[in-house]
Amino acid sequence: MNVCMAPCPVVFDLDGTLIDSAPDIHACVNAVLREFHVPPLTLDQVRSFIGGGVELLWKKIVAATHTDPGKQQDMLAAFMARYHTATSLTRLFPNVEETLGILADRGHPLGICTNKPLRPTEAILDHFGIRALFGHIIGGDSLAEKKPDPAPLRAALAGLGAHPEAPQAVFVGDSEFDAACAAAVPVPFVIYSHGYRQTPIDQLPHLAAFDDFTALLGLIETASVSA
């Protein structure tokens, strides 16, 4: 077991982990569907499509609505025009801001690794006034690869100063994409149980699970020893 001699970097997923963005994404999706004369989707349907990036989101939407796949790129472009500034319905999950502040005060370098495109990622972090807490941010269009490929998480960890071949760090996420990504690096994975996953937690590789961010602080210290 490798023990961190300094506070380990902690990298977070964004949608479904730090923020409940499904209502804004749902509103943008349905605005585009109306524009293209396609029946709307429910919030639960759209939430179940989140996690793999906007291209996969729209591939799933096109399939679910039986829309001509040839329209997918135009629909995606119309969505992105709205998505860059979609913040009004998004909320931080309870106790997120306080927990991030405590982790930063304890000396943990903090990062973001999300499949959300970088521009709306930065917009939502600015909206909540927490962007400055993160030393490195990797969005879904920062690299050619997206999670569950390990490359984005490795880039986020490298940006926080972690060892490129044996990073001693912790990844916090909510989904199948996050669990597989952490396992591929590998780093310990801590899962937020109120996120957007579709698979039971016990079927995903993880070190620990939590349902309240106040519990994350102790889990991070435990996971740091396992890193």
LINFENBEL-V94810 format. One record per helix or strand. SS is the DSSP state (@ for helix, = for strand). FROM is the first residue (numbers start at 0). LEN is the number of residues. If there is no record, write none. Layout:
BEGIN
ss->SS from->FROM len->LEN
ss->SS from->FROM len->LEN
END
This chain:
BEGIN
ss->= from->8 len->4
ss->= from->14 len->1
ss->= from->18 len->2
ss->@ from->21 len->14
ss->@ from->42 len->7
ss->@ from->53 len->12
ss->@ from->68 len->15
ss->= from->90 len->2
ss->@ from->95 len->10
ss->= from->109 len->4
ss->@ from->117 len->10
ss->@ from->130 len->3
ss->= from->135 len->3
ss->@ from->150 len->9
ss->= from->168 len->5
ss->@ from->175 len->10
ss->= from->187 len->5
ss->@ from->200 len->3
ss->= from->207 len->3
ss->@ from->212 len->14
END
